[in-house]
Amino acid sequence: MEDAYRGIAWIYDRLFEKLNLGLRLAGLRAFRPARGMNILEVGCGTGAFLSQYQRYGCGLYGVDLSPSMLAQAHARLGAAGRLLQGDAAHLPYARQQFDLATAMLCLHEMSPAARSAVMAEMKRVLKPNGRILLIDFQPGPYQPLQGWIARALIFLIEFNAGGEHFKNYRQFMPAGGLPGLAAQQALVIEKQYLLAGGAFAVLLARPGPPG
Ligand SMILES: C[S@@+](CC[C@H](N)C(=O)[O-])C[C@H]1O[C@@H](n2cnc3c(N)ncnc32)[C@H](O)[C@@H]1O
């Protein structure tokens, strides 16, 4: 399979690491880790989000489609990162393994079917008292001017990504972004932060009762 991030992986952190710091810190605020917890990030990219949990003595697990993004994550996390190349729609873990399953800035680029499959897998590998942390674009309402500017920048970045990625982003937004996905997946939202004038959402949730 083609590595969609091959051309950008080497410079991804220089472009986005500082820009996304506020999102990562909001994620850390939403879910406070404890020593020994197992954290899984699907679509872990260069490992920037996982690396936050390193100093808390957590088990750091990451899955990503892109070998070039994973190479950056390996360089960052070293032996602490248990990283696998693969599709998060088919997680290679037994059920009930993780205290936290997280997805940051990757669900918007998946097709609706892939998104549902990935969410089902995140729920499957979650411990009974585990939590799901989602960070992604929010389809408004946007605050002037910060939200409008952030929204315009996001649109340009997504347009530039092109192809299926852009098409999926264009489906994700009118479908309600993360709140829409949480409703579709019957997640119980426990915390929700909006950032950058409403252009990003951070949701902490737990699976709702089966039904
Ligand atoms: C925009 S990057 C975000 C990376 C990282 N989560 C961050 O916030 O810095 C999206 C990542 O999701 C990965 N990805 C997309 N679809 C995936 C899938 N079905 N399974 C695993 N990884 C996927 C991409 O390869 C890419 O590394």
The ligand as a Tripos MOL2 file, in Angstrom:
@<TRIPOS>MOLECULE
LIG
   27    29     1     0     0
SMALL
NO_CHARGES

@<TRIPOS>ATOM
      1 C1         -2.4390   13.9060   10.5070 C.3       1 LIG1
      2 S1         -1.5270   12.5140   11.0340 S.3       1 LIG1
      3 C2         -1.6360   12.7170   12.8080 C.3       1 LIG1
      4 C3         -0.5650   11.9670   13.5430 C.3       1 LIG1
      5 C4         -0.6050   12.0870   15.0550 C.3       1 LIG1
      6 N1         -1.8010   11.4690   15.6050 N.3       1 LIG1
      7 C5         -0.5030   13.5340   15.4580 C.2       1 LIG1
      8 O1         -1.5180   14.0790   15.9260 O.co2     1 LIG1
      9 O2          0.5700   14.1170   15.3100 O.co2     1 LIG1
     10 C6         -2.6580   11.1820   10.7300 C.3       1 LIG1
     11 C7         -2.0220    9.8230   10.8970 C.3       1 LIG1
     12 O3         -3.0550    8.8340   10.8580 O.3       1 LIG1
     13 C8         -2.5460    7.7080   10.1580 C.3       1 LIG1
     14 N2         -3.6600    6.9020    9.6820 N.ar      1 LIG1
     15 C9         -4.6420    7.2510    8.8290 C.ar      1 LIG1
     16 N3         -5.5070    6.2490    8.6440 N.ar      1 LIG1
     17 C10        -5.0700    5.2100    9.4170 C.ar      1 LIG1
     18 C11        -5.5300    3.8840    9.6610 C.ar      1 LIG1
     19 N4         -6.6280    3.3900    9.0730 N.pl3     1 LIG1
     20 N5         -4.8210    3.1090   10.5050 N.ar      1 LIG1
     21 C12        -3.7010    3.5650   11.1060 C.ar      1 LIG1
     22 N6         -3.2180    4.8130   10.9090 N.ar      1 LIG1
     23 C13        -3.8870    5.6290   10.0830 C.ar      1 LIG1
     24 C14        -1.6990    8.3250    9.0600 C.3       1 LIG1
     25 O4         -0.7800    7.4050    8.5110 O.3       1 LIG1
     26 C15        -1.0340    9.4800    9.8010 C.3       1 LIG1
     27 O5          0.1950    9.1100   10.3710 O.3       1 LIG1
@<TRIPOS>BOND
     1     1     2 1
     2     2     3 1
     3     2    10 1
     4     3     4 1
     5     4     5 1
     6     5     6 1
     7     5     7 1
     8     7     8 2
     9     7     9 1
    10    10    11 1
    11    11    12 1
    12    11    26 1
    13    12    13 1
    14    13    14 1
    15    13    24 1
    16    14    15 ar
    17    14    23 ar
    18    15    16 ar
    19    16    17 ar
    20    17    18 ar
    21    17    23 ar
    22    18    19 1
    23    18    20 ar
    24    20    21 ar
    25    21    22 ar
    26    22    23 ar
    27    24    25 1
    28    24    26 1
    29    26    27 1
@<TRIPOS>SUBSTRUCTURE
     1 LIG1         1 GROUP 0 **** ****
